[in-house]
Amino acid sequence: MCVYIYYNLQKLIFFFGKKMKFGKEFAAQMVQEWRDAYMDYNSLKTVLKDIGRIRQRSVSTPVMAASTSKSSLKRKVSFYRAFSGLTSRHRSSPRKNEDEVILVHAVEQQEGADGHYQTMFLMSSDTGGEYELVFFRRLDDEFNKVLNFYKMKVQEVMDEANELTEQMDALIAVRINVDKPMVKSHFLGADLENLASNERNPGRQHMDLIQEIEMSAEGNLEEQNQNEIFENSGDNYRKGKGQKISIQGSRPTSLEILDHAQINNLTPETPVSTLKAILMSTNSATSFGKKELRKAEELMTQAFTEFYRKLQILKSYCFLNLLAFSKIMKKLASLPQITSRNASKTYMAMVDNSYLGSSDEITRLMERVEATFIKHFANGNHRKGMKILRPKARRERHRITFSLGFFSGCSLALVVATVVLIHARDLLKSHGRTQYMDNMFPLYSLFGFIVLHMLMYSANIYFWRRFRVNYSFIFGFKQGTELGYRQVFLLSSVLAVLALVGVISNLDMEMDERTRSFGALTELVPLGLLTVVVLIIFCPFNIIYRSSRFILIQSAFHCLCAPLYKVTLQDFFLADQLTSQVQAFRSLEFYVCYYGWGDFKIRSNKCQASGVYNSFYFVVAIVPYWMRFLQSLRRLIEEKDAMHGYNGLKYFSILVAVAMRTTHDLQKGMIWKIMAAVSSGVATIIATYWDIVVDWGLLRRDSKNPWLRDKLLVSNRSVYFAAMALNVVLRLAWMQSVLGFREAPFLHRQALIAIVACLEIIRRGIWNFFRLENEHLNNVGKYRAFKSVPLPFHHYNDEDRNI
């Protein structure tokens, strides 16, 4: 076992290209949601350092006043022994030989309680022995913690394997029912043995794989009798052309299993299905058809994939902790005056013989899952099946890094070129400045808002990864498909380059005498750029991160139909982002007005004078907050949690404030100004409190970290206080429209609106990091590292059916 551990450690070192300290490598390889269940390697290493310093002093300093300190030392040793339960019950020495340092034995607990291991340290009277006693006590605590957690998780996966076995029973019966309905009256010998059954049944020597209809690979077969043929000698049932069912188990099953199974509602949730469920009574009659079979197979594929991932993580958990115990005992053996002792060897022998080191249930279960999945979901194709079970992580490609550097450099160069162009031609003082700011600036500012939000999201991903926030699991991204910060940064850089090229080309065509007459052509540049962006987003081909674009479109559609879809985290997280892009939605509205009504032909817009435009100007501002309000109501109804109701009230107060402010912008007047100021002030206070206390989980008075929370991912606590202060300041930017800051010298009103919108996007980016940090820590507290996958079948007995 130890040789295996060190061999794998060397592979890890080779993979990272340089020798890393094990403590850092250990922390990097942890499942972050389970990090409290791993061995506390750093704490044990600290105790060993204390022991090492004492041993060094004892070697360099002669023995002095041993008799005066003997009584106090015995008192300390007695205290630690009583606390750790290491005191021997017998007065006679339990040593088998003089070289023994520790004795490790399992302690049986009461029925229903987990057993644990205790170490008896036999040389506590030596100098520094009390520290070694503390070390072994902590070592026992860590080992028992790891062992009990591992046993609990193994039991959970075994129970889930039993459930998957029942689901496979039903799935195979449905397959037979759909493909060959005429065999309902016959017993079909499919060995549907329990996936989890192993050494738990002493009479079973091995685990037979699930058997079902197999398609023969042979070519032209002789015509078979269409009636069913049972071959007792071969225990095979043949029917039709090339189909057989192996009968190897002692528990033959038939289609009668469908009489005790009901297929769950496999229809994807849609607005129509939700309305039907509300307005009409659902028909619970069991239906097994090809459509239901196809959907059931998809769900079972997802269930097996997620289950296999659990097994991989659990196996990694076992391996890393074994490696950690091996490393810490190696450090113990290397300390002065301890090398001759056999403590490390004795303890590691116990670890290897324990359930943690000797159990191979997970490995065997992984093998059975692989064989079952390949057989029943990959048509026996091993490569195809393992590709689904073990999706490859997204590889960082050099071309992405090169492209990122190229486009980011181009975008910076274009920013400088734009500033030089404006300064060289003195455009800020030209008579066409107002016309450009009223017509063209709102069109191009849309891309600025999007680029800034993407940059903030890229920074979020970078810091989430740096502080090991499992954002891909929280958002429910499929493994290997989530975008990294490089990919998001690259997309934002490309969009920035396109937008800046459009700005410069538009300015150049305006200033060039040869193209100034092409008025309509110059005005169409932003529209062409917007068209390109929309076409890329909705492109059906597998280019430019299609899976991520599909998730974005799907979540956006769920937000639009907020009360009619089940609310997931990625849906309401996207809706929160949209609440910070109100000005971007107003820019889109301006696109419709400017180009739809033909104002671009005369280089002047009359949108503000249109009642229709003003009405939509009002509606567009409140739609994002209305979506979040409806999402909160849906969660309140489903989860019965009052916090969702309070969250809905928060968004309703913001919605009222936005409505008052928008009305004030359109109609002016002191009454509207007072109402806008009051409603904005109330909404700002409520939203700020909710951000800091609920979303971020901070301002806990009794926390280990005063006025923060017990667990923090960022070690520098001043970062949290700075973030809270910055959130309050940026929230107050809301008030600019009601405080009279409309236009400053050399700063057009549209520019001021854009600056305030950018500040809100920056605030949202800061909020994103701490919001997901708090969500991640909640998952850590509950050891929640896997997503739940709905299963296609529900089993019941006759008593349940009669109820």
PyMOL commands that set and color helices and strands:
alter all, ss='L'
color gray80, all
select helices_A, chain A and resi 2-16+22-29+32-37+41-60+66-84+129-179+181-183+255-260+271-279+290-333+343-353+355-358+361-377+382-389+398-424+427-429+433-439+441-466+471-475+485-511+519-523+525-537+546-560+562-564+569-579+582-596+599-601+607-609+611-639+642-667+670-695+718-737+749-781+798-802
alter helices_A, ss='H'
color red, helices_A
select strands_A, chain A and resi 102-107+116-121+187-188+214-215+229-231+236-239+243-246+253-254+261-263+793-795
alter strands_A, ss='S'
color yellow, strands_A
deselect
rebuild
show_as cartoon
